[in-house]
Amino acid sequence: MKLSQIIKVAYLESEKALKKNEVPVGAVIFNDNKIISKAHNLVIKNNDPLAHAEYIAIKKAVKKLKTNNLKGYKIYSSLEPCIFCSYAISKYLISSIYFGLHDDNNLGVKNGIKIFHENFKGFKPDIYGGIGEEMFSGLFKKFFKNLRK
């Protein structure tokens, strides 16, 4: 599948989150042929601080594929994955992370703690950031504007 198609699906998931007053993050698990799962943040709705889009998409994918190994699969997230989601991505052996917006505040894969540093002993996915970030910046601006009201 083309990454541009994946980004559009993640955008739709992000919009769903925004409509629920959630941080507008959408995530998609995919391979070269198809989308395996998709999700959006449900932290507030589920009363669960770990109901992040990435983790929900991972859980859906392993359930659908009946496996605990997503090697060869990729994840796209509208926002740089946090340390929790990054560690989950590593544990499930997801081969590549693609994300839109960089997150300077939440200790992700490229900023802050940079979980996949040179001394990290776990599985290290390939990481590609800033892909489609212009699409998501408007959603995040809208979310934070509404939050400050």
C-alpha positions as CSV (number, residue, x, y, z in Angstrom):
1,M,0.0,0.0,0.0
2,K,1.1,3.5,-0.6
3,L,2.0,5.5,2.5
4,S,-0.2,8.4,1.2
5,Q,-3.2,6.1,1.5
6,I,-2.2,5.0,5.1
7,I,-1.8,8.7,6.1
8,K,-5.4,9.4,4.9
9,V,-6.7,6.5,7.0
10,A,-4.8,7.8,10.1
11,Y,-6.2,11.3,9.4
12,L,-9.8,9.9,9.5
13,E,-9.0,8.1,12.8
14,S,-7.5,11.4,14.2
15,E,-10.7,13.2,13.3
16,K,-12.7,10.6,15.1
17,A,-10.6,11.2,18.2
18,L,-11.0,15.0,17.9
19,K,-14.8,14.6,17.7
20,K,-14.7,12.7,21.0
21,N,-12.5,15.5,22.6
22,E,-9.6,13.1,22.7
23,V,-6.1,14.1,21.6
24,P,-6.4,13.6,17.8
25,V,-4.1,10.7,17.3
26,G,-4.8,8.0,14.8
27,A,-2.7,4.9,14.1
28,V,-2.6,2.3,11.4
29,I,-0.9,-1.1,11.3
30,F,-0.2,-2.2,7.7
31,N,2.1,-4.2,5.4
32,D,2.9,-3.8,1.7
33,N,-0.4,-5.3,0.7
34,K,-3.1,-4.1,3.1
35,I,-4.2,-2.4,6.3
36,I,-4.4,-4.8,9.2
37,S,-5.9,-2.5,11.9
38,K,-6.6,1.1,12.7
39,A,-7.5,3.0,15.8
40,H,-7.7,6.4,17.5
41,N,-7.1,7.6,21.0
42,L,-9.7,6.6,23.6
43,V,-8.1,7.7,26.8
44,I,-11.0,9.8,28.0
45,K,-13.8,7.6,26.7
46,N,-12.3,4.4,28.2
47,N,-11.0,6.1,31.4
48,D,-7.6,4.6,30.6
49,P,-4.5,6.7,30.3
50,L,-2.9,4.0,28.2
51,A,-5.7,3.8,25.6
52,H,-3.4,5.3,22.9
53,A,-4.2,4.9,19.3
54,E,-0.9,3.0,18.6
55,Y,-1.5,0.5,21.4
56,I,-5.1,-0.1,20.5
57,A,-4.1,-0.7,16.8
58,I,-1.4,-3.1,17.9
59,K,-3.9,-5.1,20.1
60,K,-6.4,-5.2,17.2
61,A,-3.7,-6.4,14.8
62,V,-2.4,-9.3,17.0
63,K,-5.9,-10.4,17.7
64,K,-6.9,-10.4,14.0
65,L,-3.7,-12.1,12.9
66,K,-3.7,-14.5,16.0
67,T,0.0,-13.8,16.7
68,N,2.1,-11.8,19.1
69,N,4.7,-11.0,16.5
70,L,4.2,-8.2,14.0
71,K,7.6,-8.5,12.3
72,G,7.3,-7.3,8.7
73,Y,4.4,-5.0,9.6
74,K,4.6,-1.2,9.9
75,I,2.8,1.4,12.0
76,Y,1.9,4.9,11.1
77,S,0.8,7.4,13.8
78,S,-0.3,10.9,13.3
79,L,1.9,11.9,16.3
80,E,5.4,10.7,17.3
81,P,4.8,7.7,19.6
82,C,5.3,8.2,23.3
83,I,7.7,6.0,25.3
84,F,4.9,3.6,26.3
85,C,3.8,3.0,22.7
86,S,7.4,2.9,21.4
87,Y,8.2,0.2,23.9
88,A,5.1,-1.8,22.8
89,I,6.1,-1.4,19.2
90,S,9.5,-2.8,20.0
91,K,8.0,-5.8,22.0
92,Y,5.7,-6.7,19.1
93,L,8.6,-6.5,16.7
94,I,7.0,-4.0,14.4
95,S,9.5,-3.3,11.6
96,S,9.0,0.4,11.0
97,I,7.5,3.4,12.6
98,Y,6.2,6.3,10.5
99,F,4.7,9.4,12.1
100,G,3.4,12.8,11.2
101,L,4.0,15.4,13.9
102,H,7.0,15.5,16.1
103,D,6.2,15.6,19.8
104,D,8.6,17.7,21.8
105,N,6.7,17.2,25.1
106,N,6.2,13.5,25.6
107,L,9.6,11.7,25.4
108,G,9.1,9.9,22.2
109,V,11.3,8.1,19.6
110,K,13.0,11.2,18.1
111,N,12.6,13.7,21.0
112,G,13.1,13.6,24.7
113,I,14.4,10.2,25.9
114,K,14.8,8.8,22.4
115,I,13.9,5.3,23.6
116,F,15.8,3.6,20.7
117,H,19.1,5.0,21.6
118,E,22.3,3.2,20.9
119,N,22.3,1.3,24.2
120,F,18.7,0.1,23.9
121,K,18.8,-3.7,24.1
122,G,15.4,-4.5,22.6
123,F,14.2,-4.6,19.0
124,K,14.8,-1.4,17.2
125,P,12.4,-0.5,14.3
126,D,13.3,1.8,11.5
127,I,11.9,5.3,12.2
128,Y,10.6,7.9,9.8
129,G,9.2,11.1,11.2
130,G,7.6,14.2,9.9
131,I,5.7,12.3,7.1
132,G,2.3,14.0,6.6
133,E,2.9,16.4,9.4
134,E,1.2,19.3,7.6
135,M,-2.1,17.3,7.5
136,F,-2.2,16.9,11.2
137,S,-1.0,20.2,12.5
138,G,-4.5,21.8,11.9
139,L,-6.2,19.1,13.9
140,F,-3.8,19.5,16.8
141,K,-4.2,23.3,16.8
142,K,-7.9,22.9,16.8
143,F,-7.7,20.5,19.7
144,F,-5.6,22.7,21.9
145,K,-7.6,25.8,21.0
146,N,-10.7,24.0,22.2
147,L,-8.9,22.7,25.3
148,R,-8.0,26.3,26.3
149,K,-11.5,27.6,26.1
